[in-house]
């Protein structure tokens, strides 16, 4: 992975299921309840699909 995905907590409303979790092609994102998503860096390939899909721009590469 060349780029490292980050979560900008201030942008994440944490009041709903994260829509970007289901977009990840390798299952690198998970979520507990309505908390901010958790990134599995061992799985993340840095493709940017989740960051492009996040409506609040809380996921960035």
C-alpha positions, 0 to 999 in steps of 0.5 A, a space after each residue: 500500500 503506497 498511500 495510508 488511509 486516515 479517518 478525520 474523526 471531526 468529519 465523521 458524524 458517528 450516528 449511522 452505519 458507515 456507507 463506505 464500509 461496504 464499498 471496500 473491495 478487500 474488507 479493510 473497513 469495519 464498524 462497531 455500532 455507530 462508531 467511526 470505522 476501523 481500518 485494517 491496514 494489513 488489508 487496505 490496498 489504498 485504492 481510495 474507493 472508500 474515501 471517494 464514497 464517504 459523503 462527509 469526507 471523513 476518510 482520506 488518503 
